[in-house]
């Protein structure tokens, strides 16, 4: 499957994207519009700076303000519309914030998932649902090998636990409401730590380094030895879109859980990635201080994904080396610092280049 195949399946489809104002949701919505889909986005208002505002995404999609924590409010945002495909990305996505707001984290990531799925099951034209969770949904035993889709859900912190719970909610809805092989199908997707242009999230490595470059104040690396599966945002999004097209076109064989992680050489520690960003930056690169404070909330030390299922059954594999993913990310933010009015065109150029790589790999 290549981008042309995706366009043939998704062109003209009505797609609901929750969390379209977020970093991953914004890139996904831009790509869906490129493929010819009609996108309705529901999210809380974007807080500038954001990818959404940088590329003027609201000028491309039917964006609406809505809160997935409220069944009535979410239903009002949908306004009784019907969709072929639902991609649920809205979430509280920060581990540290989950320690400060555990109840809100569970309300958003668990109750919010149930609210979206319950609305989706009442859509007459529905063909597929993709629920985006996280690599942190697994019961992390600090293994050196990657977690597979059959491994148990878990989580030691509120964020990770909430993502494991969201997986369980999706599994219950799959067996209760989406089990008919001829009816709409439900898949869940788990990716690694994504990087890319347009991410200004709090307590995230690349955004912290970008802010350091802008302000001259060194970023602080809280857990420089922690190992994570790093990947450019377009890598898992390509997997999500391939899976979504599979649900729409072929149905039940694509239901279930799927991992979309990077190759082994892209699974490095925080300090190594920070040094790679500095080396790619050029000019006056960001500075950082690596320190591990004992009062920091606990996070997993080692986390890897096994994406064999996606490789074999979906034909998805990462296209970019880690240094290429970092280079794309640095290029986006350096362009933004030079000319923030040019970012839709520049983002579309990055999509063009990535799609060309995909075509050559296929």
N, C-alpha and C positions, 0 to 999 in steps of 0.2 A: 504494500500500500504506500502511495506517495501523496503529495499535497493535491494533485489533480484528482485522485480517487476520493480524497476527503471532500473536495469541492463538489464532485458529482453526487455524493450522498447527502451532504449538509446544505447545499445551496437551496435557498428558499424555505428552509426549515425554520420554525419558530422555536427559539431557544431561550429559556429562562436561566439567567446566571445570577445566583445570589452572591453578594460580595464583589460586585463588579468594580467598585471603587478601590478595592485593595490592590496590592502589587501584583499578585498572581492573577486575580480576577480581571484586572485591567488589561494585562497582556493577552489573556485568553479571549476577552471580548474583542480586542483589536484583531486578533487572528480569525475569530469567527466571522467578523464583518468582511475580512479579506476573502474568506471562503464563500461569501454570499449568503450567510445566514442572517435572519432577522433576529436581533438580540434585544431582549428586555432585561434590564438589570435592576435588582432590588438590593439596597444596602443602606447603611447609615451614611450621613453626609461625609464626603471626603474631607480630610483635614490636610490643607496645603502645608508643605509641598507634597505632592503625590504623583504617581504615574498618571492617574486619571486626569488631574488638572494639567499636567505637563503636555499631554497629547490631545487635550480637549476631547476626551472620550465622550462626554455628554453630547457632543455634536455628531457622534456616529451611532450611538445606541439610544434606545428608549429607557433612560435611567429614571428610577423612582426611589424615593425615600421610603424605607420600610424596616421594621424590626422583627427579626425571626423569632424573638423570644415571646412574641404575642401572636396567638393564633388568629385573633380577630384583626389585629393590625396588619399582619402579613396577608391575610385574605383580602383586606381592603386595598392593599398595594397591588396585588395581582389584578383586582377588579374583575374577577370572573373570566379572565382570559384563559385560553387553552394553548397548550404547548406540545410540540413533538418531543422535546428533549429538555430535561432539567439538569443543570450542573450546579451542585451545591458547594460553594466555596466560602461563604460567610462564616467567620469564626473569630474567637479570641485566640490569637496565634502566638502569644509570648509566654514562655515558661515563667519568667520572673513576675510578670503581671498576674499570673495565676496564684502566686503566693499572696499577693496583695488583695486580689479580688477573686477568691475561690468560688464563691456562690455565683457571681456573674459569669465566671468561666464555665461552670456547669450549666447555667441557664442558657448561655449562647451555644455551647458546643454539643450539649446533649438534648435539652428541651428544644433548642432551635432546630436541630436535625429532625426530631420527631414532627415538629410543626411543618417543616418543608415537605417531608415525606407524606404527611397526611394530606396536605393540599395537593401534592402531585398525584396521589392515587385516585383523585376525583376528576382528573383531566381526561376527557374522552379520547383525544388524539395522541396521548402519551405513548412513546415508543421506548424510551430509556431514561434512566436516572444515573448520574455519576455523582457519588458523594466523596468529597475530598477530605481525607483525614490527615494522617501524619505518620512518618516512620516511628514516631514516639508512642504510637498506639500499642506496641508490643510490650509484653512483660520483659523488661530489659534485665538480662542476667550478666551483662558486661562480657558477653562472648566476643571472641575475636572473629568469628564467622558471621555471615549475614543472616538476618531473620527471614524466614519464608512465610508465605501467606497462611500456612497451616499452623504456625506457632500461636500460642495463646495471647490474648489481649491482656493489658495490664497498665502499669504506670505508677511510679512512686511519688510523683508530684501532681498537683491538681490539673495542670494542663495535660500531661501525658495520660493521666487517668481519664480525663474527660474525652480524649480522643479514642481511647479504648472503649469507653462507654458508647460513643457515637457509632463505633463499628458494631457493637452489640445491638444497638437500636436498629441500625440498617439491616443486620442479619435477621432480626425479628420481623421487620416489615417485609423483607424479601420472602421469607417463608410463609408469612400470613397473608400478604396482599399481592405479591408479585411472583407467585410460583407457577402460574400458568405458562407453559412453554410458548404458547401462541400470543401471550399478552406482553405488556411492557416489562422490561427487565431492569434490575438494579445491580450496579457495580460500585465498589468502593476502591479508592486509589490512595496509595501511600508513597510519598516521595521523600527524598533527602532534604538537606538544607539548601534551599535555592538561593542563587545570587543573580543579579542582573540589574540593568538600568531601571531607575525609578523607584527603588526601595529606600524609603526614609524611615522605616520602622524603628521603634525604640528598642534598645538592648539587642541589637543585631550587629554582627561584625562589620559587614560592608558599609551600612549606613553610618556606623560610628566612625569608620575611617574616612568616609566622605565628609562628614561634619568636621573631622580633624583637619582635612585639607582646606575646607572653607574658612575655618576659624583660626587655624594655627595652634589650637589647643590639643595636645596629644590625646588620642583615644586610650582607654584602659581596657586591656584584655583580661577579662575576669577569670577565664579558665583556659589558659594558653595550651595546656596539654590535652584537653578533651578532643577526641577524634570524632569527626562527623563526615557523612557522605555528601560532599559538595557537588552541586551541578547548576548549570545555567538554567534559568527559569523556562526557557523554550524547550528544554529536554523533556521534563515530565509533562509539560502542556501538550507536546506532540503525542505522548502516550495517552493522555486523557482524551484527546481528539480522535485518535485511532480507535480507542475503546468505545467512545461515544458513537462513532460511525458504525462500529461493529454491532453495538446494541440496536441501532436503528435499522441496519441492513440485514443482520443475521440472527439477532435475538439471543436466545438462552445460552448459547455456548460462551458468551462473553460476560455472563453474570458472575458475581462473586468478588473476591478481593484480589487486588493486583498491586505489585511493587514496581516502582519506576525509579531505581537508584542508579548512581554512576558506576563506572568501572572501578576496580579495586585501587588503581593508582590515583583516583580522585578522592579517596577517603583518607584525609590527612588531618592533623590536629590544627587547632585554631591559630597557633603561632605560625605554623608553616604557611597557612593561607594568607595571614596578614603580611608576611614577608613577600609573598608572591604579588600581592596588590601593590606594595611599595615599589617593588622592582619593575612593575608594569606602568607605573604612574608617569614617570618622567617629570621634568621640570622640578617643581617643589612638591615632593610627595608627602603624604600624611605621616605623622609620627605617632608612635604608640608606646605605651608602657605595659609590659607583661607582668602581672602580679596576681597571685591567688590569695584572696583574703578569706580567713576562716569564717567570717560572718556572712559570706555569700550563700544564697539558697542552693541546695544541692541539685545538681544536674547529672545526667548520665555521663560517664567518662568515655565509654566506647559504644558506638552505634553504627551498625552496618546493615545494608539490605541485600538480600539475594533476589535478583530480578530474572532468574532463569525462566520462570513462567511467562513473563512478558516477552522474553527473547524468543522462546520456542513457539508459543501459541498465538502471539500477536505480531511477531516480526519486528518488535521494537528493540532498538539498541541505542545507547548514547552516541552522538555524532562528534561531540567536542571533547578535546583534551582539557584538563583543568586549566592550563595556562591560556588556552583559547577562550574559555568561559570567563576567566578573569579579565582578559584583554577586552572582550566585548562589554563587560560591565564597566571597566574603567573608561573606555571610549565614550560610553553613553553619558556618564556623569561629567566627564571633562567637556563634552559638547554642551551639556546643560549649563555648566558654569560659564561657557563662552557665549552661548546664544540660546536662552530658554524658549524662544519663540519658534524654534526649528524642530522641536522634539517629536512631533507626529511623523514628519517626513523621515527623520533620522531613525526612529523606531521601525518604520515600515521598511527602510533600507536594511536594517539588521534582520528583519523577518525575510526579506528577499534573499539575503546572503545565506541565511540558515536553510531556507527552502531549497536553494540551489545545492547546498551540501547534501541535503536529504535526497534530492533527485539523483545526484552522482552516486550516493551510497546504495540507492535502490537498484 
